[in-house]
Amino acid sequence: MDKMKRRELIKSGAAGTLALGAMAAGASVASADEGKGRGIAIHIHGVLNGVGGTPAAATLAISTEVAGRRGDLAGAGWDSGTNNTTGGAMVPNPGPPSADPSGTAGPVAACYYTAAGSLQGDVVTLRGRSLFTNRAWPGATDGEDPNKADARADGRELNATANLKTGAITWSLSPAGGTFAGTGTVVVIGGRGADDD
């Protein structure tokens, strides 16, 4: 996918602000000589569909940022929860109606992850852990609002790959989290990341 310079990212508005916040305070433009304090930051997002044992009609919006050196990247990200997007949009649906002052229970089964891995050639490979989710406990409902699912510790394992040139993304959460794939946005922020032809 395309490379972006910091100035271009800032011009893109709020998305640029969030992506810059994900960069380490001392990060600078990536180069072939990473031994002089230089590093890279990579942003990945997209709406993926189920593959393998996960129904193809199932959708999942994901977003993650990692930074560091090519062989030692770390960061975090989120997903919308299965089928919590409409029309391929990145913004999760509001969820079922609720007695909460917001009027919504929020997206069901959204997760927040750690992510660590490396960039080899054009492919970012990440492994992480779902720190928490708002999936309801099996067989239990929230005492205050039966449509709401309180956040809780999760612990399932995340495995993901993303290709800088093609935008191809694979994403799985196990056990019992599903496997998803599709094409999204994969960019190196402020430097050369993909092996240019």
N, C-alpha and C positions, 0 to 999 in steps of 0.2 A: 504494500500500500504506500501511499505518499508520505514523504518526510515533511515535518513542519518545523519552522523556526519559531523561537519564542515570541518574536514580534507578531507573526501570523497568528499564533495561538492566542495572544492577548487580544488581538483584533476580533477574535471570534466571540468575545463577550464572556458570559458567565461560565460557559464550558471551559474556556481558557483559564479562568480564575481557578476553577476546581482542579483542573489538570496541573496547573503550576503549583498548587498547594500540595499535590502529591509528590512533587519533586523534592529531593533532599535539599536542605538549605544551601549546602556547598556544592551541589551538582553543577557541572558545566557541560558544554557541548562535547558529545562523544567523539572520539577519534580512535585511530588505530593504536595510538600510544596511551592506553589507559593507566599506565604506571605512574603518571604524573598528576594523580588526583582527579582524573577525569572519569566520568561515568555516563550512564544512559538512563532514561526513563521511558517506559513503554505503557501506552494506554490501549486497552482492549474493551470494546463493547459491541453488542449486537443482540438481536432476538433470534434464538435458535429453536430448532424443531427436534422432537424426539427421534431417536434412532435405536436400532436393536430391539430390546424388550420394552422400550418406552414408546407409546403410541406416536406415530408421525404427526398427528394433529396437535399434540401437546407442544406448547410454546414456553419459552423461558427467556426473559430479558436478563442479560448479565453485563456487569461493568467491573473492570479491575485495573489497577495501576501498580506497577512494580518499578523499582529503580535500583541502581547499583552498578556493578561491573557485569560484563556479559556472562561470566560464569558464576555470578553470585548476586541474583536479583531477589528482592523482597518487597512486599507490599500487602495490599488488602483489596477486597472488592465485595460486591453484593449480587444477589439475584432477586428477581421479582416474585419467586414462587411460581410453580407450574400453572399455566393458563391464566395468569394474572395480568395479561396485556391484551390490548384490542388493536387489531389491524396492524400488527407488527411494530407498535409504538414502544419506545424505551420506557416511558413513564408507566409504572404499575397502575392497575385499576384501583379504585378506592376500597374495594372489598364489599362485603354484605352490609346492609343497613344495621345501625347500632343505636343504642340509647346514649352512647357517648356524645358529649357536646359537639364533636365534629360531625356526627350523624353517620359515621362509617366505622366499620370494624378494622379497616386497613387491609392491605393485601395479605392473604393467608399463605403461610409457609415461606415467606421471604427469608433469606439467610444472609449473614455477614461472615466473610471468610478471611483467613490469613492466606497468603500466597507467596511461595518462594520457588526459585528455579533458575533457569539459565536461558540464554539465547545462543543457539548454535546454527550458524548459517542464517537462514531466514525464519527459523522456527523457535518460538518461545515455548518452553515446556515448564509447566507450573504444577506444584503439589501444595496442598494446604489443608486447613481444617476449618469446618464450619463452627465458628465460636458460639453463635446463638441464632435462633430461629423463632418465629412466632407460630409454629405448628402447635396445635392443641395436643395435650397429652392424650394418647389413645383411650377412648372410652370416658373421657372427662370433659366437662365444659367449664368455662369461666363462671364463677359464682355471681359476679356482677353483671355480666352480659354474655348470654350463651353464644352469640355470634363472634365474640372476640377471642383471640388466642394470645395469651400472655407470652412475652419473650422468655425463652429458657435456654439453658446450655444445650448444645447440640452434639458436637464432637465427630460428625461424619467426615469422611475424607474427600477432598476435592482433588481431581486430576484434570488438567486442561492443557491444550496446545493451541497456538495461534500462529498463523503464517503472515509475516510482514508483507510479502508481495501479493499474495492471493486473497488475504482476509479470511481464509478458512479457519474456523474455530471448532474445537471439540471440547466438551465440558461434561464431567460426570461427578456425581456425588453419591457415595456409597457408605454403608448399605442403604437400600430403599430410597434412593434419591433420584434415580433416572440417569439416562445418558442422552446428550443433546449434541447437535452439530448444525453448522450453517456458515454463512458468510457475514462478516461484520466489519467493523473498523479496527484496524491494528496499526498504530503509529508509534514511531520513535519520536520523542519530543526533543528537539534541539540537536540532532546529530545524525550521523550516518549509522544506520542500524542494519538494514538488509544488505546482503552481499549484492552490490550493484553489478549489473551485467556489463 
